[in-house]
Amino acid sequence: MHYPWWYVPVLTAPMLIAIIAVLHVLVSHYAVGGGLFFAVEVSHAYRTGNREYLAYLKRHAPFFILLTVVFGAITGVGIWWTIGLASPLATEVLIHTFVFGWATEWVFFVLELTSAFIFYYYWDRLPPRIHQAIAWIYAISAWMSLVLITGITAFMLHPGTWLESPSFWRGFFNPQFVPQVISRTGGAILLTALYVYLHSSLTLPGGEVRNLIIQRSTRPALLGAVLITVGGLAWLAFLPPSARMALEAAAVLTVLTVLIFALTIVVFVLLYLGPYRNPGWMTPGFAAALLLFGLAAFSTGEFIREAVRKPYVVYGVVLGNQILEKEVPEFRKEGFLQSGRWTRQFVADRYPEVVQNGRILPERLLQLSEQDRRLLGQVIFMHHCNDCHAAETGYSAVGPLLFSRPREMLVDMIRHLHETHYFMPPWSGTPEEAELVTDYLLSIAPERPRGIYPTLEQLEARR
């Protein structure tokens, strides 16, 4: 282990990341699509001399800036804060691999913020041509930020040839890059149209401007739905083998994948029947329903994208327990406690009797008292398992999954984690350390509930 673990009670660190990340993704895609929306529509309003439409766009701008620039920036920092604590090794790999990419993205981000504030605060003080140019600078900068971030996040799912020959460009232009750029661009366009529908239906009770907004937003929304579908199909086609297996073998992921395409089709049909053919349908309730369908589809897609990476955080490089894949054989040979600087120091300070010449002797670990064995088992659990599992209660809690399993079964399961559960990272310790983890797990396992057939041990005890 290169870093200490971070414990988030009940919720677990990955779920905290997921909550913050999904909120940020939904808002950041509105920042991208909204930038394109303002650039196109402000240009149209200036060209046609529609001052009423310009007035609406100006009223929409503060809402857009507060949501995307302020809330988006806060949640963006929140993502860095949480991944730095929960997945420090994976974060280190991404930073070292894509230093040039991160630096470039920050340039576009600063340009994006600057142009957004100039666009709004100098609305009536800039000549129309310059005002339009500022809007397009923002739109292009926001989309370039999406492209750069997508290349890096797509790398986490499928690094491609980078695994054989690491380089920035091989990692960035990975097999998932184009599919995800297509789908995310489509998502940005579609979500923006849905946001605009709801905002205009609430702020404009009716009239020519509202009909104009509905008319001009519908075709981009339909295009966005098509891009999401095309990008999603390409995403499926370029999944790495382990991710495809995870998707096909987990029933819930299969159902959610079907749900994404079903919701996208529902949104497409409602867009066609509603604002495209019958603009009068665009009431606040109809607009809210459309937005909820869109948010549900997008959020589900984010969940699946993260879930199919298991057992990796970065495919083929960093495992879910914050260990480099290439380090597993060494950890198994030297011992999990010995291989980690934090665990090694903890054992040396607390149990010097098991250490000889600076090395932890695995056989001596089993000579400790039952209480001490459980404590060390908990230490191993927190480093090896805490990144994905709560202990007794909470998200993906281990305790309820055990309910009085026989000790031998638990030990065997731990020693063959990735063989019994393909989405789990491999056990990265010695057989003796597996015994310690078993001691801890047995101490938190609930009693076997009534109605479940007793274990062989329980049957023997009843004779």
CORGI-V460129 format. One record per residue. N is the residue number from 1. RES is the residue in one letter. SS is DSSP state (a for helix, b for strand, c for the rest). Layout:
BEGIN
<<N;RES;SS> <N;RES;SS>>
END
This chain:
BEGIN
<<1;M;c> <2;H;c> <3;Y;c> <4;P;c> <5;W;c> <6;W;c> <7;Y;c> <8;V;c> <9;P;c> <10;V;c> <11;L;c> <12;T;c> <13;A;a> <14;P;a> <15;M;a> <16;L;a> <17;I;a> <18;A;a> <19;I;a> <20;I;a> <21;A;a> <22;V;a> <23;L;a> <24;H;a> <25;V;a> <26;L;a> <27;V;a> <28;S;a> <29;H;a> <30;Y;a> <31;A;a> <32;V;a> <33;G;a> <34;G;a> <35;G;a> <36;L;a> <37;F;a> <38;F;a> <39;A;a> <40;V;a> <41;E;a> <42;V;a> <43;S;a> <44;H;a> <45;A;a> <46;Y;a> <47;R;a> <48;T;a> <49;G;c> <50;N;c> <51;R;a> <52;E;a> <53;Y;a> <54;L;a> <55;A;a> <56;Y;a> <57;L;a> <58;K;a> <59;R;a> <60;H;a> <61;A;a> <62;P;a> <63;F;a> <64;F;a> <65;I;a> <66;L;a> <67;L;a> <68;T;a> <69;V;a> <70;V;a> <71;F;a> <72;G;a> <73;A;a> <74;I;a> <75;T;a> <76;G;a> <77;V;a> <78;G;a> <79;I;a> <80;W;a> <81;W;a> <82;T;a> <83;I;a> <84;G;a> <85;L;a> <86;A;a> <87;S;c> <88;P;a> <89;L;a> <90;A;a> <91;T;a> <92;E;a> <93;V;a> <94;L;a> <95;I;a> <96;H;a> <97;T;a> <98;F;c> <99;V;a> <100;F;a> <101;G;a> <102;W;a> <103;A;a> <104;T;a> <105;E;a> <106;W;a> <107;V;a> <108;F;a> <109;F;a> <110;V;a> <111;L;a> <112;E;a> <113;L;a> <114;T;a> <115;S;a> <116;A;a> <117;F;a> <118;I;a> <119;F;a> <120;Y;a> <121;Y;a> <122;Y;c> <123;W;c> <124;D;c> <125;R;c> <126;L;c> <127;P;c> <128;P;a> <129;R;a> <130;I;a> <131;H;a> <132;Q;a> <133;A;a> <134;I;a> <135;A;a> <136;W;a> <137;I;a> <138;Y;a> <139;A;a> <140;I;a> <141;S;a> <142;A;a> <143;W;a> <144;M;a> <145;S;a> <146;L;a> <147;V;a> <148;L;a> <149;I;a> <150;T;a> <151;G;a> <152;I;a> <153;T;a> <154;A;a> <155;F;a> <156;M;a> <157;L;a> <158;H;c> <159;P;c> <160;G;a> <161;T;a> <162;W;a> <163;L;a> <164;E;c> <165;S;c> <166;P;c> <167;S;c> <168;F;a> <169;W;a> <170;R;a> <171;G;a> <172;F;a> <173;F;c> <174;N;c> <175;P;c> <176;Q;c> <177;F;a> <178;V;a> <179;P;a> <180;Q;a> <181;V;a> <182;I;a> <183;S;a> <184;R;a> <185;T;a> <186;G;a> <187;G;a> <188;A;a> <189;I;a> <190;L;a> <191;L;a> <192;T;a> <193;A;a> <194;L;a> <195;Y;a> <196;V;a> <197;Y;a> <198;L;a> <199;H;a> <200;S;a> <201;S;a> <202;L;a> <203;T;a> <204;L;c> <205;P;c> <206;G;c> <207;G;c> <208;E;a> <209;V;a> <210;R;a> <211;N;a> <212;L;a> <213;I;a> <214;I;a> <215;Q;a> <216;R;a> <217;S;a> <218;T;a> <219;R;a> <220;P;a> <221;A;a> <222;L;a> <223;L;a> <224;G;a> <225;A;a> <226;V;a> <227;L;a> <228;I;a> <229;T;a> <230;V;a> <231;G;a> <232;G;a> <233;L;a> <234;A;a> <235;W;a> <236;L;a> <237;A;a> <238;F;c> <239;L;c> <240;P;c> <241;P;a> <242;S;a> <243;A;a> <244;R;a> <245;M;a> <246;A;a> <247;L;a> <248;E;a> <249;A;a> <250;A;c> <251;A;a> <252;V;a> <253;L;a> <254;T;a> <255;V;a> <256;L;a> <257;T;a> <258;V;a> <259;L;a> <260;I;a> <261;F;a> <262;A;a> <263;L;a> <264;T;a> <265;I;a> <266;V;a> <267;V;a> <268;F;a> <269;V;a> <270;L;a> <271;L;a> <272;Y;a> <273;L;a> <274;G;a> <275;P;a> <276;Y;a> <277;R;c> <278;N;c> <279;P;a> <280;G;a> <281;W;a> <282;M;c> <283;T;c> <284;P;a> <285;G;a> <286;F;a> <287;A;a> <288;A;a> <289;A;a> <290;L;a> <291;L;a> <292;L;a> <293;F;a> <294;G;a> <295;L;a> <296;A;a> <297;A;a> <298;F;a> <299;S;a> <300;T;a> <301;G;a> <302;E;a> <303;F;a> <304;I;a> <305;R;a> <306;E;a> <307;A;a> <308;V;c> <309;R;c> <310;K;c> <311;P;c> <312;Y;b> <313;V;b> <314;V;b> <315;Y;c> <316;G;c> <317;V;c> <318;V;b> <319;L;b> <320;G;c> <321;N;c> <322;Q;c> <323;I;c> <324;L;b> <325;E;a> <326;K;a> <327;E;a> <328;V;a> <329;P;a> <330;E;a> <331;F;a> <332;R;a> <333;K;a> <334;E;a> <335;G;c> <336;F;a> <337;L;a> <338;Q;a> <339;S;a> <340;G;c> <341;R;a> <342;W;a> <343;T;a> <344;R;a> <345;Q;a> <346;F;a> <347;V;a> <348;A;a> <349;D;a> <350;R;a> <351;Y;c> <352;P;a> <353;E;a> <354;V;a> <355;V;b> <356;Q;b> <357;N;c> <358;G;c> <359;R;b> <360;I;b> <361;L;c> <362;P;a> <363;E;a> <364;R;a> <365;L;a> <366;L;c> <367;Q;c> <368;L;c> <369;S;c> <370;E;a> <371;Q;a> <372;D;a> <373;R;a> <374;R;a> <375;L;a> <376;L;a> <377;G;a> <378;Q;a> <379;V;a> <380;I;a> <381;F;a> <382;M;a> <383;H;a> <384;H;a> <385;C;c> <386;N;c> <387;D;c> <388;C;c> <389;H;c> <390;A;c> <391;A;c> <392;E;c> <393;T;c> <394;G;c> <395;Y;c> <396;S;c> <397;A;c> <398;V;c> <399;G;a> <400;P;a> <401;L;a> <402;L;a> <403;F;c> <404;S;c> <405;R;c> <406;P;c> <407;R;a> <408;E;a> <409;M;a> <410;L;a> <411;V;a> <412;D;a> <413;M;a> <414;I;a> <415;R;a> <416;H;c> <417;L;a> <418;H;a> <419;E;a> <420;T;a> <421;H;c> <422;Y;c> <423;F;c> <424;M;c> <425;P;c> <426;P;c> <427;W;c> <428;S;c> <429;G;c> <430;T;c> <431;P;a> <432;E;a> <433;E;a> <434;A;a> <435;E;a> <436;L;a> <437;V;a> <438;T;a> <439;D;a> <440;Y;a> <441;L;a> <442;L;a> <443;S;a> <444;I;a> <445;A;c> <446;P;c> <447;E;c> <448;R;c> <449;P;c> <450;R;c> <451;G;c> <452;I;c> <453;Y;c> <454;P;c> <455;T;c> <456;L;a> <457;E;a> <458;Q;a> <459;L;a> <460;E;a> <461;A;a> <462;R;a> <463;R;c>>
END
